[in-house]
């Protein structure tokens, strides 16, 4: 039960993070760079107060993990510019959930009975369908075929980055407390490399205030890494995506995004399916 509660922390923090970022503003580069600075500050505090174990393997693998995260985040933003947020986010979340489940099943053998397999797959299907419902838009402009193909390619790269940042730590059995500092350094390096010539324009108030998002992300990341060791990749990563409910409802009631009656019905159905999926994931616990 403790592991499941920890697995819900990323959902809470990451679900409200888009609302904070939207209020702060700035370009995607500001948001990612600010997030990495906030994550680095958080990891420094963790290191100073808890003095986790650090060795060469932890440093190298965690740096690679951070670089993978940067690749995932930047390519997701690129897809958003091409396809729009409403089409990108359900596709991205669905790909990540499917990828995490597949890794959890085939690489780590987490769902090792028929009942757990049925419950786990049903949970992932519920969450993916729920995310699609919450992102349903009426009269959305369709992307042309080339844009859609390119967008899906960007999301495949993004998904590989996101999944890799988590799975690589699990493969080498690296403790989340030990990983956070070198991982955040890898994230910062990745953000700088991917920003390229735009680095000079990132030093302003938007980057500074987006460090708040970084602190929120880092707290959720640490909880996810701890939950992954306790509950496995498939359960912990999938439950972290339940935060979609918070970001969707927050966009309407906090940011004032308008929804039609039809869209509200679709949204409520989607939120219900996501919650059901989270409950089913909890039932796969050994």
C-alpha positions in Angstrom: 0.0 0.0 0.0 2.9 2.4 0.8 4.3 2.0 -2.7 1.0 2.7 -4.3 0.6 5.9 -2.3 4.1 7.0 -3.3 3.2 6.2 -6.9 0.3 8.7 -6.7 2.7 11.6 -5.8 3.9 12.0 -9.4 0.3 12.1 -10.6 -0.5 14.9 -8.1 2.6 17.0 -8.9 2.8 16.3 -12.6 -0.9 16.8 -13.0 -0.7 20.3 -11.6 2.6 21.2 -13.2 1.1 22.2 -16.6 -1.2 24.6 -14.8 1.8 26.3 -13.1 3.8 26.4 -16.3 0.8 28.0 -18.2 0.5 30.7 -15.5 4.2 31.4 -15.6 4.4 31.5 -19.4 7.4 31.5 -21.7 8.4 29.4 -24.6 8.9 25.6 -24.4 12.7 26.3 -24.2 12.1 28.5 -21.2 9.9 25.9 -19.6 12.4 23.0 -20.1 15.4 25.0 -19.1 13.7 26.4 -16.0 12.5 22.8 -15.1 16.0 21.5 -15.3 17.4 24.2 -13.1 14.6 23.6 -10.6 15.3 19.9 -10.7 19.0 20.5 -10.2 18.4 22.6 -7.1 16.0 20.0 -5.7 18.6 17.2 -6.3 21.3 19.3 -4.5 19.1 19.6 -1.5 18.5 15.9 -1.5 22.2 15.2 -1.8 23.2 17.6 1.0 20.6 16.4 3.5 20.5 12.6 2.8 24.0 12.0 1.5 23.0 9.1 -0.8 25.4 6.5 -2.1 27.3 7.7 -5.2 29.8 5.7 -7.3 31.0 5.7 -10.9 28.2 3.4 -12.2 25.5 5.5 -10.5 26.9 8.8 -12.0 27.3 7.5 -15.6 23.9 5.7 -15.8 22.0 8.5 -14.1 23.6 11.1 -16.4 22.5 9.0 -19.4 19.0 8.8 -17.8 18.9 12.6 -17.6 19.9 13.0 -21.2 17.2 10.5 -22.2 14.6 12.6 -20.3 15.8 15.8 -22.1 15.4 14.1 -25.5 11.9 12.9 -24.5 10.8 16.4 -23.3 12.1 18.3 -26.3 10.6 16.0 -28.9 7.3 16.1 -27.2 7.3 19.9 -27.4 8.3 19.7 -31.1 5.3 17.4 -31.7 3.0 19.9 -29.9 4.1 22.7 -32.3 3.3 20.4 -35.3 0.1 18.7 -34.2 -1.2 20.8 -31.4 -1.6 20.0 -27.7 -5.0 18.3 -27.9 -3.7 15.7 -30.4 -0.2 15.4 -29.1 -0.8 14.7 -25.4 -3.2 11.8 -25.7 -0.9 10.2 -28.3 2.1 10.8 -26.1 0.6 9.5 -22.9 -0.8 6.5 -24.7 2.5 5.6 -26.2 4.3 6.0 -22.9 1.8 3.9 -21.0 2.0 1.1 -23.7 5.8 1.3 -23.7 6.1 1.1 -19.9 3.7 -1.8 -19.7 5.5 -3.7 -22.4 8.9 -3.2 -20.7 7.4 -4.1 -17.4 5.8 -7.3 -18.8 8.6 -8.6 -21.1 11.8 -7.2 -19.6 11.0 -7.3 -15.8 8.3 -10.0 -15.8 6.1 -7.9 -13.4 2.7 -9.3 -14.3 3.6 -13.0 -13.9 0.2 -14.5 -13.6 -2.8 -14.7 -15.9 -5.0 -12.6 -13.5 -2.4 -9.9 -13.1 -1.9 -9.8 -16.9 -5.6 -9.4 -17.5 -6.0 -6.7 -14.9 -2.9 -4.9 -16.0 -3.7 -4.8 -19.7 -7.3 -3.8 -18.9 -6.0 -1.0 -16.7 -3.7 0.4 -19.4 -6.5 0.2 -22.0 -8.8 2.1 -19.6 -6.2 4.8 -19.0 -5.4 5.2 -22.7 -9.1 5.4 -23.7 -9.7 7.8 -20.8 -6.9 10.1 -21.9 -8.3 10.1 -25.5 -11.8 11.0 -24.1 -10.4 13.9 -21.9 -8.6 15.3 -25.0 -11.6 15.1 -27.3 -12.2 18.3 -29.3 -15.0 19.2 -31.6 -14.2 20.7 -35.0 -10.5 20.4 -34.6 -8.4 21.1 -37.7 -6.9 18.0 -39.1 -3.2 17.9 -39.8 -2.1 16.9 -43.3 -0.6 13.5 -43.8 3.0 14.6 -43.8 2.6 16.5 -40.5 0.9 13.6 -38.9 3.6 11.2 -40.0 6.3 13.5 -38.8 4.5 14.2 -35.5 4.1 10.5 -34.8 7.8 10.0 -35.5 8.7 12.8 -33.1 6.4 11.2 -30.5 8.1 7.8 -31.0 11.5 9.4 -30.3 9.9 11.2 -27.3 8.5 8.0 -25.9 11.8 6.2 -26.3 13.5 9.0 -24.4 10.9 9.1 -21.6 10.8 5.3 -21.1 14.6 5.0 -21.3 15.1 7.5 -18.6 13.2 5.3 -16.2 14.0 1.8 -17.4 17.8 2.3 -17.5 17.8 3.0 -13.8 15.7 -0.1 -13.1 18.0 -2.3 -15.2 21.0 -1.2 -13.2 19.0 -1.3 -9.9 20.0 2.3 -9.0 18.3 3.8 -6.0 16.2 6.9 -6.7 17.8 8.9 -3.9 21.3 8.2 -5.5 20.1 9.0 -9.0 18.5 12.4 -8.6 21.7 14.6 -8.6 23.6 13.1 -11.5 20.3 12.6 -13.4 19.5 16.3 -13.0 23.0 17.2 -14.3 22.3 15.0 -17.3 19.0 16.8 -17.8 20.6 20.2 -17.6 23.3 19.2 -20.1 20.7 17.8 -22.4 18.6 21.0 -22.2 21.6 23.1 -23.0 22.7 21.0 -26.0 19.2 20.8 -27.4 18.6 24.6 -27.0 21.6 25.3 -29.3 21.9 29.0 -30.2 18.7 29.9 -28.2 20.6 29.4 -24.9 21.5 33.2 -24.9 17.8 34.1 -24.9 16.8 31.8 -22.0 18.2 33.9 -19.1 15.1 35.9 -18.2 12.1 35.9 -15.7 10.3 33.1 -17.6 13.1 30.7 -17.0 13.5 31.8 -13.4 9.8 31.3 -12.5 9.7 28.0 -14.4 12.1 26.6 -11.8 9.0 26.1 -9.7 7.9 23.6 -12.3 11.3 22.0 -12.0 10.9 21.5 -8.3 7.5 20.0 -8.8 8.8 17.7 -11.5 11.8 16.6 -9.4 9.6 15.8 -6.4 7.4 13.6 -8.7 10.4 12.1 -10.3 12.0 11.0 -7.0 8.6 9.5 -5.9 8.4 7.7 -9.2 11.9 6.2 -8.9 11.1 5.0 -5.4 7.8 3.6 -6.4 9.3 1.9 -9.4 11.6 -0.2 -7.1 8.6 -1.0 -4.8 5.9 -1.6 -7.3 7.6 -2.1 -10.7 7.7 -0.1 -13.9 4.3 -1.0 -15.3 2.3 0.0 -12.1 4.2 3.0 -11.0 4.6 4.7 -14.4 1.0 4.0 -15.4 -0.3 5.4 -12.1 1.8 8.6 -12.6 -0.2 9.3 -15.7 -3.5 9.6 -13.7 -2.4 13.3 -13.2 -4.0 13.8 -16.6 -7.3 14.2 -14.8 -5.9 17.1 -12.7 -4.4 18.9 -15.6 -7.5 18.5 -17.7 -10.0 19.7 -15.0 -7.5 22.4 -13.9 -7.3 23.8 -17.5 -11.1 24.3 -17.4 -11.8 25.5 -13.9 -8.5 27.3 -13.2 -7.2 28.5 -16.6 -10.7 29.1 -17.9 -10.5 27.0 -21.0 -13.9 26.7 -22.6 -15.7 23.4 -23.2 -19.0 22.6 -24.8 -21.6 20.4 -23.2 -20.5 17.5 -25.4 -16.9 18.0 -24.5 -17.7 18.1 -20.8 -19.5 14.8 -21.0 -16.5 13.2 -22.9 -14.2 14.7 -20.2 -16.1 13.2 -17.3 -16.2 9.8 -19.0 -12.5 10.0 -19.6 -11.7 11.0 -16.0 -13.8 8.1 -14.8 -12.0 5.6 -17.0 -8.6 6.9 -15.9 -9.6 6.4 -12.2 -10.8 2.9 -13.0 -7.5 2.2 -14.6 -5.6 3.3 -11.6 -7.8 1.1 -9.3 -7.1 -1.9 -11.6 -3.4 -1.3 -11.5 -3.5 -1.3 -7.7 -5.2 -4.8 -8.0 -2.2 -6.2 -9.8 -0.1 -5.7 -6.7 1.6 -9.0 -5.6 
